Amino acid sequence: MDPAIFRAYDVRGVYPRQVNGEVAYALGLAFGRMVGGGKVLVGRDVRLSGPELARYLSLGLEDAGLRVFDAGVVPTPALYLGVVEGGFDGGVQVTASHNPPDWNGFKFVTGTGETISQGMGMEELRDAAMSLANVRVPSRDPGTERVDVLGRYLERLKSLVRLRRKLKVAVDFSNGAGAVVGARLLREIGVELHPLNDVPDGRFPAHLPEPTPETAEELRKTVREQGLDLGAALDGDADRAVFCDDRGRLLEGDLSLAVLVSALGVRGKVVYDVSCSSVVEEVIRSKGCEPVLCRVGRAFMLRKVREVGAVIGAEKSNHLYFSEIHGFDDGLFAVAKMAEAVSGMERPLSEFIDSLPKRYASTIFSVNLPNDEVKWKAMEVIARKLSSIAKETLTIDGVKAYLDDGWVLIRPSNTMPQIKYTAESVTEEGLRRLLAIAEKTIAESVSQLR
């Protein structure tokens, strides 16, 4: 078993070289023993290797003494909701999310929907599974029981959305798991849907199941040419949605959060990650809400949303979290709530976006390092250097340094021996200056360790 498949928030690798039936069985045994008894829910996305991996995973769970229920092909958030509202003791989604079709993997959650992740059970799962790598895999079929998760999921989401007017929306389902229920959900809440790539297909024939400026070009063109109100693209397991406005401009997750907070009349605490724009905090405060910063990553976001009782939360990577569904991130629900938000606007979404304070933000850049030890030692030096020049620093996830005309964020990768950096300023010249500061600080800090 390749230890590289154990990642920060899930288990993932290339099928069948890294992830196969034997690995799935060992993972089922290991996770089943962690759960310690009761019943567990298993779902999968549309990947061609999904049925085989779900079968062997279920055998392992059974042999660990668990009663296994099969949800079939479902969006990952539907699996999460099914676990919590169905009273399950744990759940596993067989998915590789946005990775290419020859990948597959597993997302493990406890009975409360908490993610098994780095520092939160992943190391225990890895060690237990690695010790079972040579166990004999049984040849029988699992005795799983089928359960309808999609029906409950659909009715639950529909009950939480109210459109004020008919809205014309294009959604690129990316041939993924969102296609099994998404079109029905959106049409039944009153959306005039213009679906793209809405046939579930684990080969992902249209494009890779990751919303990017390249893969979203068809969506953006459709919205512009057909005069639609809104566009959205889902990833392969539908836990993430990327939006575009009526002019076809893509929104990052922080701006999507600003739209939702403004248009839905949110009241209470709002969680957002440290890489989000300062515009988000300004919008949150202007609406009488309390901003709460959090580390980057689903496990941290979900826990923070629940811990502080937040109404909504978002990562810049377009994961949106909602209190109405136990704090889970859900791409389809995000599309439905964004449609609700835009349906209540008296002007096009693009005009609202243009009314927000202007900021110039960089993409996220990465610097590769020899190993994690160098990464952590470099971060210590970086923190000291930035603290000496900044008006204020935050250290909940790397170092976010506030300077006169913006901020710089330098943080360690959660999954790789890398340091990542990004910046934001009120001017383009300021952005260039802040990026230069980040690059110089990282280079000097790494050099100092040699």
Buried (B, 14 or more C-beta within 10 A) or exposed (E): BEEEBBBBBBBBBBBBEBBBBBBBBBBBBBBBBBBEEBBBBBBBBBBEBBEBBBBBBBBBBBBBEBBBBBBBBBBBBBBBBBBBBBEBBBBBBBBBBBBEBBBBBBBBBBBBBBBBBBEBBBEBBBEBBBEBEEBEBEEEEBEBEEBEBBEBBBEBBBEBBEBEEEBBBBBBBBBBBBBBBBBEBBEBBBBEBBBBBBEBBBEBEBBBBBBBEEBBEBBBEBBBEEEBBBBBBBBBBBBBBBBBBBBBBBBBBBBBBBBBBBBBEBEEBBBBBBBBBBBBBBBBEEBEBBBBBBBBBBBBBBBBBBEBEBBBBBBBBBBBBBBBBBBBBBBBBBBBBBBBBBBEBEEBBBEBBEEBEEBBBBEBBEBEBEEEEBBEBBBEBBBEBBEEEBEEBBBBBBBBBBBEBBBBBBBBBBEBBBBBBBBBBBEEEBBBBBBEBBBEBBEEBBEEEE
